[in-house]
Amino acid sequence: MKKLILAALMVMTAALCFAKDPCEGYWISYDEKTGKATAGWEITVDANGILSGKIVHNAAQPDDVLAYDTKGKGPYDDFPVKGDMSKMTVVGTTWIYNMKKDSDGKWSGGRIVNPQDGNRYKCKITFHKAGESKKYPVDTLEMRGEIGVGIGRSQYWKAATKEEALTIH
């Protein structure tokens, strides 16, 4: 009986250790001025517990479009892809990187690069569960880019399936 209880505890502990963070998955970013979808994103956490995000589909341009006006920007020492940013495609490049977990659904300490201009910002990500408030009718990621303490802006991304993220217009 002791062995059975011990085995059950080990399985439960392992499940908790490998539980998916609510920020992981597919998301659609939106232009905060127009409300139009801009990109499909995939957010992942690697084996070292570091969160990153890449664009999987660009709503406004073909998927093979190079990063827009990034000429002369970067490469940043800590950017996960080496080389000239203006030669990187918007889709498939990791633009969110080095995020560390603060608590379930909260990440900080990393960076986000805007593929439109190559500017890099400190990044904070907060997950808001659907129904948490009237502001969040669906699962939402608050993506906050900052240039200084409290100086920045947030975008609100909506949860999506892989298919939705890959086919937005």
N, C-alpha and C positions, 0 to 999 in steps of 0.2 A: 504494500500500500504506500509506503514511504517513497519507493522508487517511482510509482505512478504519479504521485503528487509532485515530486521533484521534476519529472519529465514534463508535466503540464506547466509548471512554473517556468521552466527553461523555454518552452515553446512560446509562452506569453511574453517573456522578456525579449526573445528574439524578434517577435512580431512588432513589439514596441520600438525596438532599435531600428528596424527597417521600415517603419511606417512612413508613408509618403507625406511630405509637407504639403499643406494646402496650396502653396504657391506653385508647386510643380504642375506642369501640364501645358495646355494650349490656351492662348489668350489672344484677344483682338484689341489692338490699340486704336484710339480714336483721337481725331483732331479736336481739341477742346473748344475751338472757335466755331467750327462748322458741324461738329457732331458726326462727321463721316469717318468710316473705318479707314485706317491708314495701313495697317500691316497685321499679319498673323505671326504670332510669336510662339516659340517653344521654350519653356523654362524648365531647367533640369538641375538636379543636385548630384554632384559626383561622389565617388567613394570616399573622398576626403571631407565631405560635408560642405563643399563650396558651391554656391548657386551661380548659375550663368544663364544667359538668354540669347537666343539668336532669332532673327527674322526668318520665317519659313515661307512667307508669301508677301509680296508687295502689292497693295491694292491699286496704286496709282501708276505703276510702271511694270514692264516685263521683269521676270525674276532674274534675268541676267544683267540688269542695269548695274553699272558701277556706282560706288558711293558718290554722291553728287558733287558738292563743292569742297571736298576735303583736301585739295591740293595744298601742300605745305603744312598740313596738320599732322601731328604725330610723326613717326610712330612713337607712341608713349611707351616708356620703359616697361610698364606692367601690362600692356595690352597683350592679349593672348595670341594674336596673330601678328607675325613680324612682316615688315615691309611697308610700302607706300599705300596709305589708306585710299588714295584716289584710284588705285588699281584693284581694290577689293569690291566684290559684289555686295549689294545691300542684303540680298537673300543668302543665307548660309554663313554669314560672318557673325561671330559672337560679339555683340555690342554691349551686353551687360556681363560683368565679370567680377570675380573675387569677392562676392557677397558672402558674409558670414552671418550665421543664424543668431539672432538675439533671443527668440523664443518661437514657438510654433506660429508660423504665418508672419513673422517679422524678421527682416533681414536688413543689414547695413554694412558699412565698412568697405563696400566695393565701389565700382564706377559704372557709368553708362555713357556711351559715346553716341552722339546724334549723327546718324549716317548722312544726313542732309548737309551738315557743315563741318563735321569732324570735331566739334567741340566736345570736351569731356567734362562730366559733372560727378560729384559725389552722389551716391544713390542710396535711397532707402525704399524698401518695399514693405507694404502692409497689406495683408489679406483681410477682406471684409466679407463675412459670410452672408449669403442671401437672407434677407429678412432681418438683418441686424438692426437696420433702421430703414425708414422710408427712402433714404438716399441710395440704398443698396438692394434693389429688388432681385438681383442675380449676384452670384459670386463675383467679386470685384477685386482687382489688384490696384492699390494706390501706388503709383510709381512716382517717386519724388526725386527730382534732380536739383542739386543745390550747388551754388558757387561759394557759399560762405554759411556761417551759422544762421540757419533760419531763412536765408535768402535763396529762393528758388521757386519752383512751381511743381504742381502735381498733375498727372494725367490719371484717368481712371479707365482701366482695361477690363473687359468683360470676359468671363470664362467661355471657352469654346471647345468643340470637339476638334480632333485632328482634321477632319474633313472640312469643317467650317473655317479653320485657320488657313487651310491651304487653298481655299476657293473664294475668299472675300473679294468684293469689287468696290 
